[in-house]
Amino acid sequence: MAVRPLTFEHSVLITAAPDAVLSAFFDPAALRAWWDTVGSVTVPRPLGIYAVEWQNTPFSDKLLGTLGGVFYGTVMEYRPRRELFLADAYWLPPESEPFGPMALEVSCRVEGPATRVRVRQSGSDEGARWQRYYALIAAGWESSLDALKQHLEHGGDPTGSR
């Protein structure tokens, strides 16, 4: 029997132009602001590298160990103001085995004066570790997309917490 991949999908409406939304997935300063990265190498073109790094967390998850680490993949498709597709994506946690391969899709669609950004991430397994990983990334992506919205609409968090 074939394994049905796990998938996370979420969208948010952001009052910003589609090019600004998609650019925030590639700009190092923007990635630091909304995705809390500590480093990134991202090339917005087909076969470009996409690698982001997060600081290791001070806590450890029972199944996944310390969080943080590196997420990387290959940009297979990049259409300015429209979409980005990463293939052969992997998450390398600081202390446990890698997760992958995965795919990451980001699409932008104009809705009135705003842009609907949709993020879809899918994986290749369904074991307990993967179930836990997808539970964590669901909450992580929702929080990060809210931070992206805040960053693009207001130039960052006015509370200074991000």
N, C-alpha and C positions, 0 to 999 in steps of 0.2 A: 504494500500500500504506500502511495506517495505521501511524503510529509507536506502538510499545508503550512506555508510560511507564516510566521507571525507578522503582523502589520500594525503600525501606528499611523493614524491620519488625523490631522487637526488643521483648522483654518482660522484666520483672524482677519478682520477688516481694519486696515490702517489708512489713515488720511495722509497719504504720501503718493508720489508718482511711482509707477512700477519699476522704473530704472533705479530709483533711490532704494526701494525695497530689495531688489535683487543685488544691487551693489553692496548692501550691508552684509551680505553673505561672503563677500570677498575682501572688503576693506579691513585691514588689521585693527585700526582704531575702533571701528564700528563693532567688530567681533568681540573685542575686549569689553566694550560698553554693554552690549546686549547678551552675549553668550558667555561672558566671563572667562574668555580664553586668556592664556598667558603667552601664547605664541601661535603663529599661523603662517602657512605658505599656501596661497590659493591662487590659481591661475585660471581666469574665466575664459576658457577656450577648450574645444574638444581635445582630449588627451592631456589636458592640464592636470597638474597635481592639486589635490585638495587635502590639506592636513591642518588640523587644529589641535592645540594642546591645552589641557586644564591643569591647574594645581591639584596635587593629591589632597584628598579630604583628610581631616584629622580623625575621622571615624571609619569604621570598617563594616561593610554589609556581610551578613552571615553567609550568603551564597557567592557574592561577587568580590569580597575583599574590599580594599581601599578603592574609592572611586577617584576619578580624575583621569590622567593618562592622555592618550592620543587617539583621535579619530582621523582616519585617512581614507581616501578613495581616488578614483580617476574620474575626471569630468568627461563624460561621454557626449553630453549635449549641453550647449549653452546658447540660449537665444536671448539676447539683450531685451530687457523689459518684459520677458515672457516666462522663461523657465531655465532650470538647471537640473541635470540628471547625473548623479554619481553612481558608478558601478564598482564592483570589487571593493566595497567599503568595509573597513574593519575598525573595531574599537579595541585598543590595546590597554586594558586596565593595568594599573601599576603593579599588582601582585598576583594576578590570576591569568588564566589562559585567554587568548584573544577571542573575540566574537566576530564572526563573519563567515562567508561574505554576505554583505547586505547591499541594498540599493537605497538611495536617498533622492527623492524628487521634491523640487520646490517649484511651484508655479504661481504666476501672478496674473490676475484678471481685473481689469478696471470695472468698478461698480460705482457709478455716479462720480462723486468727487474723491473717491477712495480706491484702494487696491485691496482685493481679496488675495491674501497669500495663503497657499495650501502647502503643508509639509506632509510628505508620506515617506515613512521609512519601513522597509520590510527586510526580514531575515530569513535564514535558511534552515532553521531548526525549531523544535518546539519543546525541548526538555525543560527541566525545572530551572536551570540557570537562565535559559532564554526567556522563560515566562517571567522570572524576576527582573531580568534586564528590561524587557518591554514594559513592565509595570513601572519601573523607575524612569525610563525615558519618556513615557507618556506624561508623567508629572513634570519632568525636566523640560520637555518641549513646550508644554503649555505655559510654564513659567517664563521660558526663554522667549517665546513669541509675544507674550505680554510685555517683556522687557524691550523687545524689538519695536513694538508699537510705541511704547513710552519714549524710546530713544529717537525714533523718527518723527513723532508728533510733537515732542516737547524738548528734544535735545538732551535727554537723560532723565534720571530720576531726581525730582526736586528735593527729595529727602536726603539725597547724597548717599543712599545705601547701595547704589550700584555704580 
